[in-house]
Amino acid sequence: MSKIVIIGGGLAGLAAAYRLSDEHQVTVVEKDDALGGMAQSYHIDDHTDGHVDDHTDDYYIEKYYHHFFSSDTELIGLIDELGLAERLQWVKGTTGYYWSGRAYPMNTPLEILKFPPMSLLDIFRLGLLVLRTKLVRDVRSYDDITAGEWILKIAGSGVYNNFFQPLLNSKFGSNADMVSAAWLLGRVKIRSDRGAEGERLGYMRGGFHHLIAGLADSIREKGGRIITGNGVEEILMEDGRVSGVKLEEGSLSCDAVISTVPPLTLASLVEPGIPGFDPSAIHYQGTCCALLRMSRPLMTDGTYWLNIKADVPFGALIEHTNFMPSSDYAGEHLLYIASYFQDHDDPLYTRSEEEVIGMFLDGLERLYPDFDRSAVLWWELGRDAQTAPVYETGYAERILPYRTGVDGLYLAGMFSEANYPERSMNGSVRAGYEAAGAVALDS
């Protein structure tokens, strides 16, 4: 039985620990007080530390919006293995596009036909682009061409300028022109579970907190250990191989380490370095995501996901309670306001939480003049500078392997093959499984 330390208690780390804890002595080390990584949840109860009041019933809600797709077989299988299948919900996720002062539904062919900035010819070309995407078997062959170049070639400037370019800009900002067509094709293909009335999306009733808690409980039941609130400061080496980890408080000896942290963070933990490892090869961008608890809905037409082309400091609104019933959340209405940033000096990252929320509320008032700030009962702001890789051209050649040039050091995360050409919860679970398989094979 090998002793294995897993750095990071997000989905990749917990999935790896879940797979390994049957046969090995596993310890998960998470620097935050809570597990889950990007799938962490807020716990809303009668004693919340929110910014307005504390009157609500008890529930959990993710810090960052989440859903999954019918093709996410590893994630769905894991939920079933943990005995949580009864929480699986498949719901129509309605989408819209805010353009020129109003929101347009974009769920059915007829609604798309009515989208003003695009001509009938543009709509036809968009349809052909989607059909062509579904026929692509290997998206990696499109890794060296930009998404913009491919869209212009296949569908023309009308489709690019009025449909895709605003979406690329809101997600990748100054990096939009570098994003590969492979990412775009992967994105379109994964979202192809669309019927006549819209897209079919999955969620766990009660939140993904139950998935994280179920994984943690299973790991502990099988003899695994989970440490929170205590980060790894150094991966220790002896005779050229991993021998343990130094923590902020204490240390652990081990035979192998699986690191799920971003490459730049990993590089700071290993001295003198990892042979053939370039921590700067994969560029990351950050996420700024506000969650508002409100006394009334914002998007009264029932839209779940609204993409935005307007002069506001965010690119999408996701009204969670237009997806799951508000009765699950004490009758309150939950709205995510999402934006990405590319630089650490971006105001979304450097300004105070109160200032950013003020910017977001100003933006809501510009989009919805009837929006009343008094409807906001509570808010929280999630910010992280390394939440997602930028899938630029040539990214496929930079994917990090599960095994490294250091004996006993393994990798799993958003930078792994399983999360190419687009990151997802399913990709993180699969990356954890793959790294666990490599460790088990080598042990």
Summary of the structure (lengths in Angstrom):
residues: 443
radius of gyration: 22.1
end to end distance: 8.3
largest distance: 67.1
contacts: 1508
relative contact order: 0.20
helix: 37%
strand: 28%
